[in-house]
C-alpha cells in the first residue's frame, strides 16, 4: 500500500504535493518523492519520510505528482523511491499496487535502461515507447494499462505536456475538483483542505487532468464520473471514514488477500509460483522438519500453516512460541528449516529464535509484512505478505494474509517434494482465489454482527472453541476480544473443554463455536451440546447448509480448508463491536504496543 497525489492548477504544486503526502503517510512511509513538470521534468526522491525530502526552496512549477511508499518490490532505497522515470528522464510515474507481469513487460524493452528493482519503473519505459510512436500522453497511458496485469493506481506526467494522466484498477484513486486546480489522490484525506468536491474513478478508467477540467475515458470512450461532496472531516478521512483503524483494516482484507496472491498463482495452469523462495529442490526433498516460530497472532497463523504443510507436503512441522524456542536435540540442522512469521519483522522474541536457529546452522525463512525489517535482512530467505501498513495495535488483516502466504508456501513445498495431490492442490488454489470474495461476504454482514455483539457484550467471560483449523481461529478470536475489550476471553481446542474449562461455563458465558469445513464440526457439535446444557448461549459459525440448534448462527460459503479464515472475520467484527460498545481505546489498547522489540 502506498500513497499517491497529483496537482495541476494556478498555484505552486510543491507545497500542495508535500502537504498531501504527509496526510497519506499512514499508507506507507519508507521512501518518498515528487516530480514537477513544465517544459522540463524535475524529480526529487529518497529513502525516508516525506519530511526528509531534500527540496529546493523555489519551485515555480504548477503541475506535479508525488508518492509515499510502502515497499513491496525492492528495498526502501533512493533508487526504488517513486516517481520512476524513463530513459530520457522526460516521463515520471507514481504507482500504488502490484504489477504482476512486470518481468514479462520488462523483457519487451531490451534497449531500455532500468535503474530500480521495482515493478513500477516498467510503466515509465512503456509510456516512453508509446510516446516515441507519436501518440499523446493520454493515449500512451491508455495503451500501457491495457498490458498490465495486477493492480494499479497511476499518476503520470511528462515534460512539455500540459496535464496529468491517471488510471486505476483494483487500487483506489480519487479526483479532487478545486477552485485553483485539480488533484488526484489515493484517498480524500489530502484533498479536504483544498476541496470537498471529488469524483471516484472506476476500474479501467483513464483520467486526464488539466488546469481547466478533468475528462475520463473507459475503453477509449468518454465517460461521466459524478462529482460528489465529501462530508468527512480530515481526521475521519484518514481512517477512510471508519471510526477506527482496526475496523478499516478488517475491511481492507479482500484487497490485502488479493495482494498476497497477486502474481503468485499462474492464471492458466493454476500453479503456485512463489518466486521469492530460493530453497532448492534438493534441500526440500531431504528435509525432515519445518519449525515455525512466532508470537501472538502470528503464532496462530503458524498453527494454521503447520497443519496445511503437514497435510499437503507430508513433512513434519512444529510450532513454537518464539520466546520458548530452542533448537532442541535430535535434529539434523541440514535437514531442518525454521520459518519465522512476524507482521512487523521486528519482534524481539521472534528475531532471537531465528538467530538461535541460524547459529546452529539451520536455514531460516522470514514471512513478514515489512520490507527492510530486521527479519527481512537477517533471514536466509524472505517472503512478503503484502498486506499494507497495519496501524491498529490488534492484528487483523495481516493474520489472514499470513495464513494465505503460508498456504502458498505449503503448496510450493508439496510440489517440490512431489507430494502434491493434484486435485487437493487445484481445489486449494481455487479456494485461495475465492477467499477475498468470501471475506467480503462476511464484511457485508457487519450490521448483523454488531447487533449480536451488542446483545452479548455484557457476558462475564467468552469462550471460543474449534478443532483442527478451527483451533487457531478460536485462539485468535479470543485474543482479539481480550486485547481490545479487556473481557475475559479464552480459546480452546473444542475437545479440551470437558477436561477443565467446562467448570467456568454458565448462562453468563457466551461460547463462540467454529463449525465450518476443516474443523471436524460433527465432533464439535457434541461440545456445543455440553455447553448449551449448562445454559451457555452459543454463537455458531457453520459451513453452508449445516443446520443446528444455536442461539445465533452465521454461515460461511463453501471454501474447504479456508472456511475457518472466513469465520475469523466474524470473530474480528464481534470483538470490535463488543469493545466499541464499551467505549474502549480500540486502536491503542492499554498496556500493548504494535511492535514488541523487547524480550
Ligand atoms: C495481537 C497482536 C500481537 C502480535 C505479536 C507479534 O493482535 O498484534 O499478538 O501478533 O506481538 O507481532 P509480529 O507479528 O509483529 O511479530
Boltz pocket constraint, residues with backbone or C-beta under 6 A from the ligand:
constraints:
  - pocket:
      binder: B
      contacts: [[A, 295], [A, 296], [A, 297], [A, 298], [A, 299], [A, 341], [A, 342], [A, 343], [A, 344], [A, 345], [A, 346], [A, 347], [A, 350], [A, 393], [A, 394], [A, 395], [A, 396], [A, 479], [A, 480], [A, 483], [A, 593], [A, 594], [A, 595], [A, 596]]
      max_distance: 6.0
